[in-house]
Amino acid sequence: MSVLLLRLAGPLQSWGSSSRFARRGTEIAPTKSGVIGLLAAAKGIRRTEPLTELLGLDFGVRLDQPGQIVRDFQTARSLDGRRSAPLTYRFYLSDAAFLAAVGGERELLCGLAEALQRPRFPLYLGRRSCAPAGPVSLGLHEGTVDEALASWPWLAAEWYRRRAGRTVRLEIIRDARPGESATESLPDEPVSFDPAHRQHTWRLVTRGHADVTNDLAEPAGVAEHDPLRLLGG
């Protein structure tokens, strides 16, 4: 199997799996439907077109820098100013970074990797207002989703890594294998993005972890706050 690795990082992200009406929530990590939507945008697949070639991909994500959940609320009025819409609450992940892995046939993933370099439609991290910080694709690699998520170097920001220990345990959320005990289920397996009849099925997921080495950890005995660092000392 081949694996396409993605770096999903930016000032804001929002990955909803059950948002409705005036409350638009976010999961703590990128959803499969959101990442499939990102890949479809790169390929130039419109919402009304079938997702046939993207269905059945293996998916997993590693929480390299979980970020913080922030809330925003919005109001809207009609053009003549006479009517106002209800307040809507929207939740985002701030300063988060994730490693996502998509597994499948090499030829298909190769085409997706090329599309990410020259996307047909703009790429965003769950919502249109959430642009990625830097290139998304980390390239195509041989192996499995599990192997890639366990072995790839930590993607957290330098300032975040300096606050962590020498060894860090990162959470992994991935598709449950056939016959494997699932941790939970989410309405997150996309079937159609057509606004007229959007469809998702239930996705079984399992949670695990990977231990990574942090080469930017403070040496033992060094104080967490060092004012001389600001002066280059």
Contacts in CASP RR format, 6 or more apart in sequence:
PFRMAT RR
TARGET T0000
AUTHOR 0000-0000-0000
METHOD contacts of the structure
MODEL  1
MSVLLLRLAGPLQSWGSSSRFARRGTEIAPTKSGVIGLLAAAKGIRRTEP
LTELLGLDFGVRLDQPGQIVRDFQTARSLDGRRSAPLTYRFYLSDAAFLA
AVGGERELLCGLAEALQRPRFPLYLGRRSCAPAGPVSLGLHEGTVDEALA
SWPWLAAEWYRRRAGRTVRLEIIRDARPGESATESLPDEPVSFDPAHRQH
TWRLVTRGHADVTNDLAEPAGVAEHDPLRLLGG
1 58 0 8 1.000
1 103 0 8 1.000
1 104 0 8 1.000
1 142 0 8 1.000
1 143 0 8 1.000
1 144 0 8 1.000
1 145 0 8 1.000
2 103 0 8 1.000
2 104 0 8 1.000
2 105 0 8 1.000
2 106 0 8 1.000
2 109 0 8 1.000
2 110 0 8 1.000
2 140 0 8 1.000
2 141 0 8 1.000
2 142 0 8 1.000
2 143 0 8 1.000
3 101 0 8 1.000
3 102 0 8 1.000
3 103 0 8 1.000
3 104 0 8 1.000
3 109 0 8 1.000
3 140 0 8 1.000
3 141 0 8 1.000
3 142 0 8 1.000
3 143 0 8 1.000
3 144 0 8 1.000
3 145 0 8 1.000
3 147 0 8 1.000
3 148 0 8 1.000
4 101 0 8 1.000
4 102 0 8 1.000
4 103 0 8 1.000
4 109 0 8 1.000
4 112 0 8 1.000
4 113 0 8 1.000
4 137 0 8 1.000
4 139 0 8 1.000
4 140 0 8 1.000
4 141 0 8 1.000
5 99 0 8 1.000
5 100 0 8 1.000
5 101 0 8 1.000
5 137 0 8 1.000
5 138 0 8 1.000
5 139 0 8 1.000
5 141 0 8 1.000
5 148 0 8 1.000
5 152 0 8 1.000
6 35 0 8 1.000
6 38 0 8 1.000
6 99 0 8 1.000
6 100 0 8 1.000
6 101 0 8 1.000
6 102 0 8 1.000
6 116 0 8 1.000
6 136 0 8 1.000
6 137 0 8 1.000
6 138 0 8 1.000
7 97 0 8 1.000
7 98 0 8 1.000
7 99 0 8 1.000
7 132 0 8 1.000
7 134 0 8 1.000
7 135 0 8 1.000
7 136 0 8 1.000
7 137 0 8 1.000
7 138 0 8 1.000
7 155 0 8 1.000
8 30 0 8 1.000
8 35 0 8 1.000
8 61 0 8 1.000
8 97 0 8 1.000
8 98 0 8 1.000
8 99 0 8 1.000
8 100 0 8 1.000
8 125 0 8 1.000
8 132 0 8 1.000
8 136 0 8 1.000
9 65 0 8 1.000
9 96 0 8 1.000
9 97 0 8 1.000
9 98 0 8 1.000
9 132 0 8 1.000
9 133 0 8 1.000
9 134 0 8 1.000
9 155 0 8 1.000
10 95 0 8 1.000
10 96 0 8 1.000
10 97 0 8 1.000
10 125 0 8 1.000
10 130 0 8 1.000
10 131 0 8 1.000
10 132 0 8 1.000
10 133 0 8 1.000
11 94 0 8 1.000
11 95 0 8 1.000
11 130 0 8 1.000
11 133 0 8 1.000
12 70 0 8 1.000
12 92 0 8 1.000
12 93 0 8 1.000
12 94 0 8 1.000
12 125 0 8 1.000
12 129 0 8 1.000
12 130 0 8 1.000
13 26 0 8 1.000
13 30 0 8 1.000
13 92 0 8 1.000
13 93 0 8 1.000
13 96 0 8 1.000
13 125 0 8 1.000
13 126 0 8 1.000
13 130 0 8 1.000
14 24 0 8 1.000
14 25 0 8 1.000
14 26 0 8 1.000
14 90 0 8 1.000
14 91 0 8 1.000
14 92 0 8 1.000
14 93 0 8 1.000
14 125 0 8 1.000
14 126 0 8 1.000
14 127 0 8 1.000
14 130 0 8 1.000
15 26 0 8 1.000
15 27 0 8 1.000
15 29 0 8 1.000
15 30 0 8 1.000
15 31 0 8 1.000
15 34 0 8 1.000
15 93 0 8 1.000
15 125 0 8 1.000
15 126 0 8 1.000
16 24 0 8 1.000
16 25 0 8 1.000
16 26 0 8 1.000
16 27 0 8 1.000
16 31 0 8 1.000
16 126 0 8 1.000
17 27 0 8 1.000
17 31 0 8 1.000
17 33 0 8 1.000
17 186 0 8 1.000
17 187 0 8 1.000
17 188 0 8 1.000
18 25 0 8 1.000
18 186 0 8 1.000
18 187 0 8 1.000
19 25 0 8 1.000
22 86 0 8 1.000
22 87 0 8 1.000
22 88 0 8 1.000
22 89 0 8 1.000
23 88 0 8 1.000
23 89 0 8 1.000
24 88 0 8 1.000
24 89 0 8 1.000
24 90 0 8 1.000
24 91 0 8 1.000
25 89 0 8 1.000
25 90 0 8 1.000
25 91 0 8 1.000
26 69 0 8 1.000
26 91 0 8 1.000
26 92 0 8 1.000
26 93 0 8 1.000
27 186 0 8 1.000
28 63 0 8 1.000
28 66 0 8 1.000
28 69 0 8 1.000
28 93 0 8 1.000
29 61 0 8 1.000
29 63 0 8 1.000
29 66 0 8 1.000
29 98 0 8 1.000
29 171 0 8 1.000
29 173 0 8 1.000
30 61 0 8 1.000
30 98 0 8 1.000
30 100 0 8 1.000
30 125 0 8 1.000
30 126 0 8 1.000
31 186 0 8 1.000
31 188 0 8 1.000
32 59 0 8 1.000
32 60 0 8 1.000
32 175 0 8 1.000
32 188 0 8 1.000
32 189 0 8 1.000
32 190 0 8 1.000
32 203 0 8 1.000
33 188 0 8 1.000
33 189 0 8 1.000
33 190 0 8 1.000
33 200 0 8 1.000
34 126 0 8 1.000
34 190 0 8 1.000
35 59 0 8 1.000
35 61 0 8 1.000
35 100 0 8 1.000
35 102 0 8 1.000
36 51 0 8 1.000
36 54 0 8 1.000
36 57 0 8 1.000
36 59 0 8 1.000
36 190 0 8 1.000
37 54 0 8 1.000
37 190 0 8 1.000
37 193 0 8 1.000
38 123 0 8 1.000
38 124 0 8 1.000
38 125 0 8 1.000
38 126 0 8 1.000
38 136 0 8 1.000
39 54 0 8 1.000
39 102 0 8 1.000
39 112 0 8 1.000
39 115 0 8 1.000
39 116 0 8 1.000
40 51 0 8 1.000
40 54 0 8 1.000
40 193 0 8 1.000
41 119 0 8 1.000
41 120 0 8 1.000
41 121 0 8 1.000
41 122 0 8 1.000
41 123 0 8 1.000
41 124 0 8 1.000
42 112 0 8 1.000
42 115 0 8 1.000
42 116 0 8 1.000
42 119 0 8 1.000
42 120 0 8 1.000
42 121 0 8 1.000
42 123 0 8 1.000
43 111 0 8 1.000
43 112 0 8 1.000
43 115 0 8 1.000
43 120 0 8 1.000
44 115 0 8 1.000
44 119 0 8 1.000
44 120 0 8 1.000
44 121 0 8 1.000
45 51 0 8 1.000
45 54 0 8 1.000
47 193 0 8 1.000
47 194 0 8 1.000
47 195 0 8 1.000
48 194 0 8 1.000
48 195 0 8 1.000
48 196 0 8 1.000
50 192 0 8 1.000
51 190 0 8 1.000
51 191 0 8 1.000
51 192 0 8 1.000
51 193 0 8 1.000
53 108 0 8 1.000
54 190 0 8 1.000
55 190 0 8 1.000
55 191 0 8 1.000
57 102 0 8 1.000
57 103 0 8 1.000
57 104 0 8 1.000
58 101 0 8 1.000
58 102 0 8 1.000
58 103 0 8 1.000
58 104 0 8 1.000
58 144 0 8 1.000
58 145 0 8 1.000
58 174 0 8 1.000
58 175 0 8 1.000
59 100 0 8 1.000
59 101 0 8 1.000
59 102 0 8 1.000
59 103 0 8 1.000
59 145 0 8 1.000
59 174 0 8 1.000
59 175 0 8 1.000
60 100 0 8 1.000
60 101 0 8 1.000
60 102 0 8 1.000
60 145 0 8 1.000
60 149 0 8 1.000
60 172 0 8 1.000
60 173 0 8 1.000
60 174 0 8 1.000
60 175 0 8 1.000
61 98 0 8 1.000
61 99 0 8 1.000
61 100 0 8 1.000
61 101 0 8 1.000
61 149 0 8 1.000
61 172 0 8 1.000
61 173 0 8 1.000
61 174 0 8 1.000
62 98 0 8 1.000
62 99 0 8 1.000
62 100 0 8 1.000
62 101 0 8 1.000
62 149 0 8 1.000
62 152 0 8 1.000
62 170 0 8 1.000
62 171 0 8 1.000
62 172 0 8 1.000
62 210 0 8 1.000
63 98 0 8 1.000
63 170 0 8 1.000
63 171 0 8 1.000
63 172 0 8 1.000
63 173 0 8 1.000
64 97 0 8 1.000
64 98 0 8 1.000
64 99 0 8 1.000
64 154 0 8 1.000
64 155 0 8 1.000
64 156 0 8 1.000
64 170 0 8 1.000
65 95 0 8 1.000
65 96 0 8 1.000
65 97 0 8 1.000
65 98 0 8 1.000
65 155 0 8 1.000
65 156 0 8 1.000
65 157 0 8 1.000
65 160 0 8 1.000
66 93 0 8 1.000
66 96 0 8 1.000
66 171 0 8 1.000
67 93 0 8 1.000
67 94 0 8 1.000
67 95 0 8 1.000
67 96 0 8 1.000
68 93 0 8 1.000
68 94 0 8 1.000
68 95 0 8 1.000
68 96 0 8 1.000
69 91 0 8 1.000
69 92 0 8 1.000
69 93 0 8 1.000
69 94 0 8 1.000
70 91 0 8 1.000
70 92 0 8 1.000
70 93 0 8 1.000
70 94 0 8 1.000
71 89 0 8 1.000
71 90 0 8 1.000
71 91 0 8 1.000
71 92 0 8 1.000
72 89 0 8 1.000
72 90 0 8 1.000
72 91 0 8 1.000
72 92 0 8 1.000
73 87 0 8 1.000
73 88 0 8 1.000
73 89 0 8 1.000
73 90 0 8 1.000
74 87 0 8 1.000
74 88 0 8 1.000
74 90 0 8 1.000
75 84 0 8 1.000
75 85 0 8 1.000
75 87 0 8 1.000
75 88 0 8 1.000
76 84 0 8 1.000
76 85 0 8 1.000
76 88 0 8 1.000
77 83 0 8 1.000
77 84 0 8 1.000
77 85 0 8 1.000
78 84 0 8 1.000
92 127 0 8 1.000
92 130 0 8 1.000
95 157 0 8 1.000
97 155 0 8 1.000
97 156 0 8 1.000
97 157 0 8 1.000
98 155 0 8 1.000
99 138 0 8 1.000
99 149 0 8 1.000
99 152 0 8 1.000
99 155 0 8 1.000
101 145 0 8 1.000
101 148 0 8 1.000
101 149 0 8 1.000
101 174 0 8 1.000
102 109 0 8 1.000
102 112 0 8 1.000
102 145 0 8 1.000
103 109 0 8 1.000
103 144 0 8 1.000
103 145 0 8 1.000
106 140 0 8 1.000
109 140 0 8 1.000
110 140 0 8 1.000
113 137 0 8 1.000
113 139 0 8 1.000
113 140 0 8 1.000
116 123 0 8 1.000
116 135 0 8 1.000
116 136 0 8 1.000
116 137 0 8 1.000
117 135 0 8 1.000
117 137 0 8 1.000
122 128 0 8 1.000
122 131 0 8 1.000
123 131 0 8 1.000
123 132 0 8 1.000
123 136 0 8 1.000
124 130 0 8 1.000
124 131 0 8 1.000
124 132 0 8 1.000
125 131 0 8 1.000
125 132 0 8 1.000
138 152 0 8 1.000
141 148 0 8 1.000
145 174 0 8 1.000
145 175 0 8 1.000
146 174 0 8 1.000
149 172 0 8 1.000
149 174 0 8 1.000
149 210 0 8 1.000
150 172 0 8 1.000
150 210 0 8 1.000
153 212 0 8 1.000
154 161 0 8 1.000
154 168 0 8 1.000
154 170 0 8 1.000
154 212 0 8 1.000
154 213 0 8 1.000
154 214 0 8 1.000
156 164 0 8 1.000
158 216 0 8 1.000
161 214 0 8 1.000
161 216 0 8 1.000
161 217 0 8 1.000
162 216 0 8 1.000
162 217 0 8 1.000
162 218 0 8 1.000
163 224 0 8 1.000
164 214 0 8 1.000
164 217 0 8 1.000
165 214 0 8 1.000
165 217 0 8 1.000
165 218 0 8 1.000
166 213 0 8 1.000
166 214 0 8 1.000
166 217 0 8 1.000
167 211 0 8 1.000
167 212 0 8 1.000
167 213 0 8 1.000
167 214 0 8 1.000
168 211 0 8 1.000
168 212 0 8 1.000
168 213 0 8 1.000
168 214 0 8 1.000
169 209 0 8 1.000
169 210 0 8 1.000
169 211 0 8 1.000
170 209 0 8 1.000
170 210 0 8 1.000
170 211 0 8 1.000
170 212 0 8 1.000
171 207 0 8 1.000
171 208 0 8 1.000
171 209 0 8 1.000
172 207 0 8 1.000
172 208 0 8 1.000
172 209 0 8 1.000
172 210 0 8 1.000
173 205 0 8 1.000
173 206 0 8 1.000
173 207 0 8 1.000
173 208 0 8 1.000
174 205 0 8 1.000
174 206 0 8 1.000
174 208 0 8 1.000
175 203 0 8 1.000
175 204 0 8 1.000
175 205 0 8 1.000
175 206 0 8 1.000
176 182 0 8 1.000
176 183 0 8 1.000
176 204 0 8 1.000
176 205 0 8 1.000
176 206 0 8 1.000
180 206 0 8 1.000
181 206 0 8 1.000
182 204 0 8 1.000
182 205 0 8 1.000
182 206 0 8 1.000
183 205 0 8 1.000
183 206 0 8 1.000
183 207 0 8 1.000
184 204 0 8 1.000
184 205 0 8 1.000
184 207 0 8 1.000
185 202 0 8 1.000
185 203 0 8 1.000
185 204 0 8 1.000
185 205 0 8 1.000
186 202 0 8 1.000
186 203 0 8 1.000
186 205 0 8 1.000
187 200 0 8 1.000
187 201 0 8 1.000
187 202 0 8 1.000
187 203 0 8 1.000
188 200 0 8 1.000
188 202 0 8 1.000
188 203 0 8 1.000
188 205 0 8 1.000
189 200 0 8 1.000
189 201 0 8 1.000
189 202 0 8 1.000
189 203 0 8 1.000
190 199 0 8 1.000
190 200 0 8 1.000
191 199 0 8 1.000
191 200 0 8 1.000
191 201 0 8 1.000
192 198 0 8 1.000
192 199 0 8 1.000
218 224 0 8 1.000
END
